[in-house]
Amino acid sequence: MAAALARHVRQGRDLRLAVVDWFAEAGLPQPGRPMVPEPPPAAVHAALMWMSATCPIRKLIGQAREARTEPDVDAFYRVAGNAFDNEPVAPIAFDVTDMRAAILARRDLGEDLPSRSSGRQAVVQLIAAAGLGVDEIGADAFIEALATLFPVLPLEDLRSALGDCELSGQMDTLLKQLAAFGVPPVMQAAGIGELRRARTVLYQLSGVAAFYRGYALLMPDTAGLAALRARVDELGAGHLLMMVTGWSLTRRTRDFVAGLDACMQPWAVRLNEELMKQIMDGPPLLGGPDGALTAEKFMNDWLATIKSLAPAER
């Protein structure tokens, strides 16, 4: 336990962050090493509650909801505008088939992806919508912010819904409910067993998301991977996978907590059950019917495809 904790502690870092990172590490397969022991449940719960309560986005939403005057609103935008200077705000969803085709065609993707500044602005707009209401920023700005961060959403359908006064009011109410300041009740009431189950769901969904993203990055296709990708698309879950499992790319403590919270929701549990069933009942993901596609051959084929696209002078 001392060794596990020491891997995540450094001078000046809050010990609660180290406990969350330790909890994230515990239970993962450790080839050639003993399993990492679980941290004390009380310490895990206290650390997660502290992180949820001190989430910068949650605090900004709280500030927006408390704004009563124009100067208050201006102050919110001032703070929010500076809050994400060092945050890796980036698109979290994209069409994997289109991305793969673009890379194979050697097409520059720079113009297709939002800039860091537009990503930060979109996050601020969504926080303002959640804290102040959609009417504060306007339906068009709300749609534009969603399009920047979630390019695969059916935005025309949402635009039509927001044009309806009744649905617009429902959207505004929903955003305010989601923006409730404080600790998420589901995590607050969860026992250690529920938190560990949510962690497993996050690990498993992250694995599926890695295969799903990998297709865009020229990962070799197999019957099993194609069937899994088709099931994800059939469920309309591609962008959700990328959103929930952002931690698997960033390895940031706060992203893990956000993913853990999402994976405690019933929809995430059901999605994971569907995808695990596909993996168990469908074709093998890598091996193939004759077992000829070893992990080594899979990686060699992947690297060969990438190298074949490199300019000759490089």
HELIX and SHEET records of a PDB file:
HELIX    1   1 ALA A    2  ALA A    6  1                                   5    
HELIX    2   2 LEU A   15  GLU A   25  1                                  11    
HELIX    3   3 PRO A   41  ALA A   53  1                                  13    
HELIX    4   4 PRO A   56  GLU A   66  1                                  11    
HELIX    5   5 GLU A   70  ALA A   83  1                                  14    
HELIX    6   6 VAL A   96  LEU A  104  1                                   9    
HELIX    7   7 GLY A  110  ASP A  112  5                                   3    
HELIX    8   8 ARG A  116  LEU A  132  1                                  17    
HELIX    9   9 VAL A  134  ILE A  137  1                                   4    
HELIX   10  10 ALA A  139  LEU A  149  1                                  11    
HELIX   11  11 LEU A  155  GLY A  163  1                                   9    
HELIX   12  12 CYS A  165  LEU A  178  1                                  14    
HELIX   13  13 PRO A  185  GLN A  188  1                                   4    
HELIX   14  14 ILE A  192  ALA A  216  1                                  25    
HELIX   15  15 ALA A  223  GLU A  234  1                                  12    
HELIX   16  16 GLY A  238  VAL A  244  1                                   7    
HELIX   17  17 TRP A  247  THR A  250  1                                   4    
HELIX   18  18 THR A  253  ALA A  262  1                                  10    
HELIX   19  19 PRO A  266  ASP A  281  1                                  16    
HELIX   20  20 ALA A  295  SER A  308  1                                  14    
END                                                                             
